[in-house]
Amino acid sequence: MTDHKTPPSEMIRVPTALIPAVKELSKLHRQGHTIALLQALEELFTQLDSKIDSDIAPSSKSILQLEKKLETKLDAITKKLELMERAITSGRYSSNNNRPRRQTYSHQQPQVELLPRTNESLAQRLGVTPQSLIADREKLTTKEFLSYTLHRDPMNTGWEWNAKTELYHPVK
């Protein structure tokens, strides 16, 4: 004889902000509105999903935005690592000055090569809007624009506009 008991309820964690909504859904389920509730949720998800840019092609808006964010974060991490390396090599972070120092090996750290950037990407890096970056590029001379970007860049890099590629290129 097979026992056809209903399975026990599953316990799930829910973000605090969603607790009232989950309680309301549970209440509607207990009142027998499960099918109508599921249909309404399915319609809602369909509407929300149709408004989301889910294109994952390499040139899609979502992917480009993610690349920009990663590029900015990697630049910031690189800058922090360079500062830490300078501090360590200068001896500021020795834990005990009485201990004999380990032999240090001199080696050159490879420099991170900066890639050309779009208006949006460079504007984010410099902390300005893409529109103001374009306006500044158009009103300043090439030399002035280079100086402007050099002073705003987190790694003190100047940037030059290349009309052929329609990208900003780093100037060493």
C-alpha positions in Angstrom: 0.0 0.0 0.0 1.5 3.3 -1.1 1.1 6.3 1.1 0.1 9.4 -0.9 0.8 12.1 1.7 1.5 15.6 0.4 5.2 16.4 0.6 6.3 18.7 3.4 6.6 22.4 2.6 10.0 23.5 1.5 11.7 26.2 3.5 13.4 28.9 1.5 15.3 32.1 2.4 13.7 35.3 1.1 15.2 38.8 1.2 13.7 40.8 4.0 12.1 43.3 1.6 10.2 40.4 0.0 8.8 38.9 3.1 5.4 40.7 3.0 4.9 39.7 -0.7 5.7 36.1 0.1 3.3 36.1 3.0 0.6 37.4 0.8 1.3 34.8 -1.9 1.2 32.1 0.8 -2.2 33.4 2.0 -3.7 33.4 -1.5 -2.4 29.8 -2.0 -4.0 28.6 1.2 -7.3 30.3 0.1 -7.2 28.1 -3.1 -6.2 30.8 -5.6 -3.0 29.0 -6.7 -3.8 28.5 -10.4 -5.0 32.1 -10.9 -2.0 33.3 -8.9 0.4 31.3 -11.0 -1.2 32.6 -14.3 -1.0 36.2 -13.1 2.7 35.7 -12.0 3.5 34.2 -15.4 1.9 37.1 -17.2 3.9 39.5 -15.0 7.1 37.8 -15.7 6.4 37.8 -19.4 5.8 41.5 -19.3 9.0 42.1 -17.3 11.1 39.8 -19.4 10.0 41.5 -22.6 11.3 44.8 -21.3 14.7 43.4 -20.4 17.5 43.5 -23.0 18.5 39.9 -22.9 20.6 40.0 -26.0 23.9 38.3 -25.2 25.8 38.9 -28.4 29.3 40.4 -27.9 28.1 43.8 -29.2 24.9 43.9 -27.0 24.3 46.8 -24.7 24.3 44.5 -21.6 27.6 43.0 -22.5 29.2 46.3 -23.4 28.0 47.8 -20.1 29.4 44.8 -18.2 32.8 45.2 -20.0 33.0 48.9 -19.1 32.3 48.1 -15.4 34.9 45.3 -15.4 37.4 47.5 -17.2 36.9 50.3 -14.6 37.2 47.9 -11.7 40.3 46.3 -13.1 41.9 49.7 -13.6 41.2 50.6 -10.0 42.5 47.2 -8.7 45.7 47.7 -10.8 46.2 51.1 -9.4 45.8 49.8 -5.8 48.2 46.9 -6.5 50.8 49.3 -7.8 50.5 51.5 -4.7 50.8 48.4 -2.5 53.8 47.2 -4.4 55.5 50.6 -4.0 54.7 50.6 -0.3 56.1 47.1 0.2 59.3 47.7 -1.8 59.9 50.9 0.1 59.9 48.9 3.4 56.8 50.6 4.9 55.1 47.3 5.6 57.8 45.3 7.4 56.2 43.5 10.3 59.3 43.4 12.5 62.3 45.6 11.9 64.5 43.3 14.1 64.1 40.3 11.9 66.7 39.8 9.1 65.2 40.8 5.8 64.6 38.1 3.2 66.6 38.6 0.0 64.7 40.5 -2.5 64.8 39.7 -6.1 64.7 42.5 -8.5 62.3 42.0 -11.4 60.3 44.3 -13.5 56.5 44.1 -13.0 54.9 44.0 -16.4 52.9 47.2 -17.1 49.2 46.8 -17.7 48.5 47.9 -21.3 45.6 50.3 -21.5 43.3 49.7 -24.4 41.5 52.3 -26.5 38.2 53.4 -25.1 34.8 54.7 -26.2 33.2 58.0 -25.1 31.2 56.2 -22.5 34.1 54.1 -21.2 36.5 57.0 -20.9 33.9 59.3 -19.4 33.2 56.8 -16.7 37.0 56.4 -16.0 37.4 60.2 -15.8 34.3 60.7 -13.7 32.5 62.9 -16.2 29.5 62.4 -18.5 30.0 61.2 -22.1 28.3 64.5 -23.3 30.8 66.7 -21.3 33.7 64.6 -22.5 32.7 65.2 -26.2 32.1 68.9 -25.5 35.5 69.3 -23.9 37.2 67.4 -26.7 35.6 69.7 -29.2 36.4 73.0 -27.5 40.0 72.2 -26.3 43.1 71.9 -28.4 44.6 68.5 -28.6 47.3 69.5 -26.1 44.8 70.9 -23.7 42.6 67.9 -24.0 45.5 65.6 -23.3 46.3 67.6 -20.2 42.7 67.6 -19.1 42.4 63.8 -19.3 45.8 63.3 -17.7 44.7 65.2 -14.6 41.4 63.4 -14.3 42.6 59.9 -15.0 43.1 57.6 -11.9 46.4 56.4 -13.3 47.6 59.8 -14.6 47.3 58.7 -18.3 46.5 61.2 -21.0 44.0 60.3 -23.7 43.9 61.3 -27.4 40.9 61.2 -29.7 41.4 59.3 -33.0 38.7 60.2 -35.5 39.5 57.2 -37.7 38.8 54.6 -35.0 36.4 56.9 -33.1 38.2 55.8 -29.9 40.4 57.5 -27.3 43.9 56.1 -27.2 46.2 56.3 -24.1 49.3 58.5 -24.5 52.4 57.5 -22.6 
